[in-house]
Amino acid sequence: MVIPDKNYFRIGEVGKILGVEPYVVRYWESEFKTVRPMRTRSDQRLYRRKDVEQLLEIKTLLYEEMLTVAGARRRLARANRGGKALTDAEGSLADLKRGLKEIREIVS
C-alpha cells in the first residue's frame, strides 16, 4: 500500500488506504494501544503517518499471517521492545500457513 504524502489523515482516508471500513479502524484502535489518533475540536480522529503505518502492519498480521488479535498484539509488543519481529520458526510457520491457504483455494 502506498500512503499519500500527508502528515494527517481522517478515518475515512485511513479506511481507504487500508481497504477496510472505518469501524474496523476504530476497533483496531481500541485493541492496539500504539495507535492513538489526535482529536480535533469537533472530536474527529486525525491519524498521523506513523499511526497509518502501524495500522498497515496490524492488517498484515491479521489478514495475511492470520494471527489473532492477541497474537498480533504480542508480535507488535516484541517488535517494539527492539526484538526481532519474526523469529525463524514463526516465519517458517507463517510461510507454511500461507502455502496451505493457497492450496485450499486451489482445491476449492
N, C-alpha and C positions, 0 to 999 in steps of 0.2 A: 504494500500500500504506500502511496505517496501522500505525505502530509503537506498541504499547501503552506507556502511561506508566509505564515502569520504567527503572531505571538499568542493570541487568544481565540477560542472557538466556542460557539454556543452549542448546546446539547444536540440540536438538530444536525449541525455540521459534523459533530463528532460521530453521530449515528451513521451519517452517510459515508464518512471516511472508513468506519469500521464495518459497514454493511449490516448493521443491526438497528433495531428500533430504539428510540430514546429510553424506554422503560428498562431495557437491558443495560444501558449505560448507567442508569440510576441504581439498578440492582448491584452491578459490579462495584459502583462507588460505595455502596453500603457494606459490601463484603470485603473489599480490599482497601484498607485504610491508607495506603500510599497514594491513592487518587483523591485529592482534595481540591475541587474547583473553588474559585473565588465566587463571591456573590455580588451582584450589582445592587443598587438601591431598590430596584424593583424585584429583587430576590431571584433573578435569573442566574443560572450557573454559567461561569466563564472558565473553560478548561485551558490550562497552559499547554504549551507544546509537550513538556515532559509528562503531563497527565495523559495526553493522547498517545504518546509513545508507550507509556505503561499499559494503557488500555489495549493497544495493539498486541503487546506481549501477553496480556491476560487472554485475549481472544485466541492467540496461537496455542497457548497452553490448554485452554478449554475445548476448542473446536478441532484443532489439528492433532494435538497429542492426547486428546480425550481424557484429560485429567479431571478429577472432581474439583469443586471449588476449594475444598480443604487441601487437596494435593497441589493445586496451583498456588495457593497461599503459602504452603511450605516451601515450594520451589522458589518463589519470589523472595521469601524471607532469607533463604540460604544464599541466593544471588546477591541480595542487598547487604548481607554480612561480609561480603567480599569473597565468599566461597565460589567455587565453580558452579555455574547454573545447572549443568548436567554432568553427572558422573558418567563414566564409561558404561556402566551397567544400565543406568537409566536411559542413556542414549540408545543403547542396543535394544532395550525393551520398547522404546518409542518407535524405533525403526521397524521392529517386529510387528508391533501393533498396527502401524501404518500399512505394512505389507499384507497383513491378514485382512485388513479392511478393504484393500484393493481387490484381493482375491474374492472376498464375499460379494463385492459389487459385480465382479465379472461373472460369478456363478449365478447370481440372482437374475 
